[in-house]
Amino acid sequence: MNDSEPSQIPEMITAYSEVFENLTEETMPDLLALASDDIVFTDPFNKVFGKEGFEAIFRHMFETCEDPVFIVSDLAAGNQAWYLRWRMTGRLRSWPRTSLALEGMSEVRLDEAGLISHHIDHWDSASQLLTNLPLIGAVMRFILKIFRVGG
């Protein structure tokens, strides 16, 4: 482990957080302007490389989710990365009665030019999403119950 002190939050990370909170289909270019050409994006379902893949992730979100909103509640600095604690809300278009209320954290890294090089989302897709979906939800709740203390 690196013994150096955690760094301060750079302007780029604050700007990224603000763009992320105000993300719409129309503000996508603002998000892309902060990303390096070879950005790596990872979440529980995807791993993509480059701005084209990064943009596709968010375009897909807008296609499948009605009124998605991110609220960044906290920023933290590490030795080599910064962390955005967030809550995402919205509704799934394919199951309109399924509301989303996801909580997670994005690990964000900068390249030497000061652009976002990595955006790695950490959130529990099983308990926060899959258990709330029709059909698969009952199966997921059963599986998760097996792993709970006192089952």
N, C-alpha and C positions, 0 to 999 in steps of 0.2 A: 504494500500500500504506500502511496505517496504521502510523505510527512508534511508536505507544504500546506500552508493555510488555504482554506477555501477562498476563491477569488470573489471580487465584487461582481455585481450584475452589470454586464456591459450594456450600452445603449441599444445594441442590436437585439439583445434578448428581450429587453423591455419593449422595443418596437415590434418584435415578432409576437410577443404576448398580446399587445394591443391589436395588431392585425388579426390574430387568431380569434380574439373576442368579438371582433366586428366582421368576421368572415361571411361573405355572401357570394353568390355566383358573380356578381358585379365587381367584388373586391379581390377576386382570385389573382389578378395581375399584381396586386400589392403583396400578396403572400409569396408569389413566385419570384418577385424582384429581390426578396431577402434570401432566397435559396441558391446554393451553389449549383452549377450545371450537373454535378455528379452526386447530388443529395441522395441519401439512403433513408427511406421511410419504412418503418416496421410497426405493425400492430398485431393483435392476436390472430388476424386472418390473412395478412399480406406482408410481403417484403418486396419493395420495388426500388429501382435504381434510376436516378436521373430525374430531371424536372418533368419530363413527359409522364413518367409513372407517378410522380408526386402529385401532379395536377389531376391525373386520372383517379387517384384515391378520393380527392375532394369532390370532383365532378360526380363520381359514383355516389358519394354521400348525399349530394344535393338531389340526385335522381331517385334515391331510395328513401330519403328522409324528408319529411315535411317540416319546415321551419326549424332546422337545426341551429342551436345556439350553444356556444361555449362560454363559460364564465371561468376565468382564471382567478383562483382564490389565493394563490401563493406562488411566489418565485423563490427559489433557493439556489445558492451557488455551491458547486462542488469543486474539486481540484481540476477536473478536466471537462466538466459538463455543467449544465444548468438545468433546473427542474421546474416545470410548470405544473402545479396542481390544478385540476380543472373539473368542472361538471358540465356534461353535455346533455341537453334536453332536446326533444323533438318527438315526432311520430313517424312510424313506419308507413310508407305509402301502401305497401302490399297488405298490411294488416292495420287499418286506420284506428282500430281501437287499442292498438299496442303503443303505449307511450314509452318513450325512452327517458331514463334518468341515470346516466352513466357517470361514475366518478373514476378518475384516473390521474395519471401523471405522465407527462411527456419529458423524456430525457433529450436534451438538445445540445448539440455540439457545433462548434464553429470551425471553419477551415482557416488557413493562414491569411486569406483575404478578408476574413471577418464575416463571411456569409454562412448561413446555416448548412452544415454538411451532413448532419444526422438528426432525424426526428424519430425517436423510438417511443411508441405509446405503450404504457403499462396499465392494463385494466383487466378486471376479471369478467371475461365474456360469458362464462358459464353461469355465475350467479346473478349478474346484472342484465344479461340479455337473453340468453338461450332459455332460461327458466320461465321467461315471460312470453315466449312465443307459443302460438297454438300448436298442438300435436307434439312437438319435440319437448315442450316445456315440462309435461308430466314425467317424461323419461329422464330429463335432466334433474328434476327435483328428486326423483328416486335415487339416481346415481349420487347426487350430492349428499343425500341423507346417509348413505353408506359410510361416508367419510367424516361425518359429524361425530363429535364426542357424545356418547349417549344415544347415538343413532336414532 
